[in-house]
């Protein structure tokens, strides 16, 4: 059923969440809690490095998956699927990839200062240029 609003527009009736949608919400929160418990007795440098690496995995791994899916849809000449992947990539980029990339940069700068690194190492220069 639908409900009427003051303007006469109809709003869909609210439905309860499925089991899998709850797992999608609660799972990352529990994973973060477990991560915090395991990192509680370690040095701050290791914590920052762990966050840096996890954010890089999310950022680069997600981009690689979207690239492979788009490549498969393009080879199959499946335009509707390619458009759907584009819409999903746009949604993910603003909500997942941009925050992950900013986290990588911020944690990298923090690691540079806490670890006493200079900007003359290969990975530092590669990261700044990339």
Backbone as CSV, one residue per row, in Angstrom:
resi,resn,N_x,N_y,N_z,CA_x,CA_y,CA_z,C_x,C_y,C_z
1,UNK,0.843,-1.179,0.000,0.000,0.000,0.000,0.884,1.237,0.000
2,UNK,0.291,2.340,-0.365,1.022,3.597,-0.330,0.265,4.586,0.536
3,UNK,1.005,5.557,1.055,0.418,6.592,1.888,0.396,7.892,1.111
4,UNK,-0.642,8.708,1.307,-0.717,10.007,0.663,-0.028,11.047,1.531
5,UNK,0.595,12.006,0.877,1.222,13.109,1.598,0.361,14.339,1.444
6,UNK,0.781,15.450,2.047,0.002,16.688,1.990,-0.121,17.202,0.562
7,UNK,0.857,16.936,-0.291,0.811,17.428,-1.666,0.086,16.473,-2.593
8,UNK,-0.355,15.365,-2.084,-1.069,14.395,-2.906,-0.160,13.330,-3.492
9,UNK,1.144,13.478,-3.325,2.069,12.470,-3.838,1.972,11.226,-2.977
10,UNK,2.285,10.125,-3.544,2.209,8.864,-2.807,3.602,8.419,-2.405
11,UNK,3.725,8.008,-1.162,4.989,7.489,-0.649,4.850,5.987,-0.489
12,UNK,5.897,5.240,-0.826,5.808,3.795,-0.629,5.741,3.460,0.849
13,UNK,5.030,2.396,1.153,4.928,1.953,2.531,6.287,1.445,2.994
14,UNK,6.623,1.743,4.229,7.917,1.296,4.741,7.896,-0.211,4.943
15,UNK,9.001,-0.826,4.610,9.127,-2.271,4.781,10.247,-2.549,5.761
16,UNK,10.205,-3.693,6.383,11.270,-4.053,7.316,12.494,-4.511,6.529
17,UNK,13.629,-4.380,7.149,14.882,-4.779,6.506,15.017,-6.294,6.510
18,UNK,15.651,-6.810,5.467,15.898,-8.241,5.396,17.122,-8.593,6.241
19,UNK,17.338,-9.878,6.409,18.484,-10.355,7.179,19.785,-9.868,6.565
20,UNK,19.887,-9.933,5.230,21.132,-9.570,4.568,21.400,-8.068,4.639
21,UNK,20.355,-7.249,4.661,20.596,-5.818,4.803,21.102,-5.496,6.212
22,UNK,20.618,-6.233,7.219,21.135,-6.047,8.572,22.573,-6.510,8.678
23,UNK,22.919,-7.605,8.003,24.309,-8.067,7.999,25.199,-7.013,7.340
24,UNK,24.698,-6.378,6.286,25.458,-5.331,5.613,25.667,-4.100,6.466
25,UNK,24.771,-3.870,7.412,24.910,-2.722,8.304,25.741,-3.083,9.528
26,UNK,25.424,-4.202,10.141,26.059,-4.580,11.403,27.454,-5.178,11.179
27,UNK,27.664,-5.871,10.071,28.946,-6.526,9.793,30.144,-5.597,9.832
28,UNK,30.116,-4.485,9.084,31.269,-3.572,9.153,31.480,-2.962,10.531
29,UNK,30.395,-2.702,11.255,30.537,-2.141,12.598,31.224,-3.149,13.520
30,UNK,30.809,-4.416,13.444,31.456,-5.453,14.256,32.907,-5.652,13.830
31,UNK,33.172,-5.592,12.530,34.543,-5.718,12.055,35.426,-4.597,12.573
32,UNK,34.894,-3.388,12.609,35.644,-2.264,13.154,35.887,-2.448,14.641
33,UNK,34.887,-2.952,15.364,35.055,-3.196,16.805,36.144,-4.230,17.061
34,UNK,36.153,-5.304,16.274,37.189,-6.332,16.423,38.555,-5.749,16.097
35,UNK,38.628,-4.935,15.073,39.887,-4.295,14.699,40.407,-3.411,15.829
36,UNK,39.521,-2.647,16.441,39.932,-1.773,17.539,40.439,-2.598,18.719
37,UNK,39.760,-3.696,19.035,40.192,-4.539,20.160,41.579,-5.119,19.892
38,UNK,41.821,-5.597,18.668,43.126,-6.185,18.361,44.232,-5.135,18.295
39,UNK,43.885,-3.919,17.928,44.903,-2.879,17.815,45.071,-2.080,19.102
40,UNK,44.336,-2.427,20.148,44.370,-1.649,21.385,45.741,-1.688,22.063
41,UNK,46.459,-2.787,21.976,47.748,-2.913,22.659,48.946,-2.638,21.755
42,UNK,48.735,-2.057,20.620,49.842,-1.810,19.703,50.207,-0.323,19.701
43,UNK,51.306,-0.010,19.050,51.742,1.387,18.976,50.839,2.162,18.013
44,UNK,50.800,3.470,18.197,49.976,4.308,17.328,50.459,4.233,15.890
45,UNK,51.748,4.102,15.682,52.268,4.008,14.319,51.674,2.805,13.600
46,UNK,51.608,1.659,14.281,51.041,0.454,13.671,49.549,0.625,13.397
47,UNK,48.841,1.303,14.285,47.411,1.555,14.073,47.211,2.413,12.829
48,UNK,47.982,3.500,12.711,47.866,4.367,11.540,48.236,3.620,10.257
49,UNK,49.256,2.769,10.344,49.666,1.997,9.168,48.581,1.007,8.763
50,UNK,47.923,0.386,9.744,46.842,-0.550,9.444,45.677,0.163,8.765
51,UNK,45.296,1.316,9.294,44.213,2.088,8.678,44.599,2.511,7.269
52,UNK,45.840,2.929,7.083,46.353,3.342,5.778,46.250,2.199,4.760
53,UNK,46.695,1.017,5.156,46.689,-0.133,4.245,45.254,-0.598,3.946
54,UNK,44.402,-0.662,4.964,43.012,-1.076,4.735,42.277,-0.106,3.810
55,UNK,42.489,1.186,3.990,41.858,2.168,3.110,42.377,2.039,1.679
56,UNK,43.673,1.757,1.522,44.237,1.565,0.184,43.659,0.320,-0.484
57,UNK,43.452,-0.735,0.289,42.858,-1.956,-0.257,41.436,-1.689,-0.732
58,UNK,40.663,-0.977,0.078,39.284,-0.664,-0.302,39.263,0.205,-1.555
59,UNK,40.100,1.212,-1.591,40.132,2.156,-2.704,40.564,1.469,-4.007
60,UNK,41.711,0.828,-3.989,42.240,0.232,-5.206,41.516,-1.061,-5.587
61,UNK,41.150,-1.868,-4.604,40.428,-3.103,-4.891,39.053,-2.837,-5.477
62,UNK,38.350,-1.867,-4.923,37.033,-1.516,-5.459,37.117,-0.975,-6.867
63,UNK,38.104,-0.148,-7.124,38.293,0.376,-8.476,38.625,-0.726,-9.471
64,UNK,39.420,-1.689,-9.041,39.767,-2.804,-9.919,38.544,-3.664,-10.236
65,UNK,37.701,-3.904,-9.237,36.492,-4.710,-9.460,35.554,-4.008,-10.434
66,UNK,35.360,-2.716,-10.265,34.481,-1.984,-11.182,35.049,-2.001,-12.595
67,UNK,36.358,-1.886,-12.721,36.986,-1.928,-14.043,36.767,-3.278,-14.714
68,UNK,36.942,-4.363,-13.969,36.738,-5.703,-14.529,35.278,-5.909,-14.927
69,UNK,34.345,-5.488,-14.090,32.925,-5.638,-14.420,32.547,-4.834,-15.665
70,UNK,33.057,-3.612,-15.766,32.780,-2.795,-16.948,33.400,-3.410,-18.192
71,UNK,34.583,-3.963,-18.054,35.242,-4.607,-19.195,34.436,-5.809,-19.683
72,UNK,33.930,-6.624,-18.729,33.108,-7.791,-19.097,31.816,-7.361,-19.788
73,UNK,31.172,-6.322,-19.268,29.921,-5.850,-19.873,30.176,-5.266,-21.259
74,UNK,31.298,-4.594,-21.429,31.620,-4.018,-22.728,31.933,-5.110,-23.747
75,UNK,32.648,-6.157,-23.327,32.955,-7.260,-24.242,31.705,-8.024,-24.637
76,UNK,30.724,-8.114,-23.718,29.472,-8.806,-24.004,28.502,-7.912,-24.764
77,UNK,28.891,-6.654,-24.989,28.042,-5.671,-25.668,26.686,-5.541,-24.965
78,UNK,26.729,-5.541,-23.638,25.537,-5.431,-22.805,25.436,-3.994,-22.293
79,UNK,24.826,-3.132,-23.119,24.743,-1.712,-22.789,23.963,-1.443,-21.503
80,UNK,22.806,-2.094,-21.267,22.103,-1.824,-20.000,22.940,-2.173,-18.766
81,UNK,23.660,-3.290,-18.837,24.513,-3.662,-17.702,25.650,-2.662,-17.537
82,UNK,26.211,-2.185,-18.638,27.291,-1.202,-18.582,26.798,0.104,-17.954
83,UNK,25.581,0.517,-18.304,25.008,1.717,-17.700,24.755,1.520,-16.207
84,UNK,24.287,0.337,-15.827,24.058,0.041,-14.414,25.369,0.065,-13.635
85,UNK,26.424,-0.486,-14.213,27.734,-0.461,-13.560,28.216,0.977,-13.411
86,UNK,27.960,1.809,-14.418,28.331,3.222,-14.331,27.606,3.937,-13.202
87,UNK,26.318,3.650,-13.050,25.552,4.247,-11.949,26.079,3.779,-10.592
88,UNK,26.379,2.495,-10.493,26.904,1.973,-9.236,28.289,2.539,-8.945
89,UNK,29.106,2.703,-9.977,30.445,3.269,-9.788,30.351,4.716,-9.316
90,UNK,29.384,5.463,-9.835,29.201,6.841,-9.407,28.788,6.895,-7.940
91,UNK,27.886,6.012,-7.547,27.445,5.968,-6.154,28.605,5.593,-5.237
92,UNK,29.361,4.560,-5.630,30.488,4.118,-4.814,31.598,5.162,-4.734
93,UNK,31.816,5.877,-5.823,32.920,6.837,-5.824,32.717,7.936,-4.798
94,UNK,31.483,8.430,-4.658,31.264,9.514,-3.711,31.180,9.031,-2.273
95,UNK,30.772,7.789,-2.067,30.538,7.311,-0.704,31.629,6.381,-0.167
96,UNK,32.417,5.790,-1.047,33.435,4.842,-0.601,34.827,5.246,-1.082
97,UNK,34.998,5.458,-2.381,36.331,5.665,-2.936,36.956,6.994,-2.517
98,UNK,36.198,8.069,-2.546,36.758,9.369,-2.146,37.144,9.367,-0.668
99,UNK,36.254,8.907,0.256,36.702,8.844,1.657,37.906,7.923,1.864
100,UNK,37.942,6.798,1.153,39.082,5.889,1.297,40.364,6.541,0.785
101,UNK,40.291,7.237,-0.338,41.497,7.877,-0.874,41.982,8.997,0.039
102,UNK,41.057,9.767,0.599,41.457,10.813,1.535,42.055,10.220,2.809
103,UNK,41.518,9.087,3.246,42.068,8.401,4.409,43.493,7.937,4.131
104,UNK,43.735,7.409,2.932,45.088,6.970,2.559,46.057,8.153,2.613
105,UNK,45.647,9.288,2.075,46.534,10.456,2.050,46.792,10.966,3.465
106,UNK,45.728,11.105,4.261,45.882,11.631,5.617,46.735,10.694,6.469
107,UNK,46.453,9.400,6.412,47.244,8.449,7.197,48.689,8.414,6.706
108,UNK,48.898,8.581,5.399,50.258,8.623,4.865,51.040,9.805,5.405
109,UNK,50.385,10.967,5.469,51.055,12.155,6.015,51.351,11.951,7.501
110,UNK,50.387,11.401,8.234,50.613,11.142,9.662,51.772,10.163,9.847
111,UNK,51.810,9.110,9.031,52.899,8.139,9.136,54.249,8.767,8.820
112,UNK,54.255,9.670,7.855,55.509,10.348,7.502,56.054,11.131,8.699
113,UNK,55.173,11.818,9.404,55.626,12.644,10.520,55.900,11.831,11.778
114,UNK,55.083,10.841,12.076,55.290,10.024,13.283,56.484,9.082,13.123
115,UNK,56.724,8.629,11.894,57.821,7.702,11.671,59.147,8.364,11.373
116,UNK,59.127,9.675,11.191,60.369,10.385,10.905,60.915,10.098,9.517
117,UNK,60.062,9.744,8.605,60.493,9.471,7.232,60.769,10.778,6.519
118,UNK,61.580,10.705,5.494,61.797,11.858,4.629,61.041,11.653,3.321
119,UNK,61.054,12.667,2.509,60.348,12.563,1.231,61.278,12.083,0.116
120,UNK,62.392,11.463,0.467,63.350,11.012,-0.537,63.311,9.500,-0.768
121,UNK,62.306,8.797,-0.219,62.161,7.362,-0.438,61.251,7.108,-1.634
122,UNK,61.461,5.957,-2.303,60.698,5.651,-3.511,59.200,5.642,-3.259
123,UNK,58.717,4.907,-2.247,57.269,4.765,-2.031,56.632,6.078,-1.621
124,UNK,57.381,6.904,-0.937,56.857,8.218,-0.583,56.661,9.063,-1.836
125,UNK,57.674,9.102,-2.674,57.568,9.871,-3.922,56.501,9.290,-4.842
126,UNK,56.442,7.973,-4.925,55.430,7.314,-5.763,54.016,7.656,-5.282
127,UNK,53.801,7.615,-3.971,52.493,7.929,-3.411,52.098,9.376,-3.630
128,UNK,53.038,10.286,-3.483,52.750,11.702,-3.677,52.445,11.986,-5.147
129,UNK,53.200,11.394,-6.042,52.973,11.595,-7.474,51.681,10.942,-7.942
130,UNK,51.430,9.728,-7.453,50.222,9.015,-7.873,48.991,9.721,-7.345
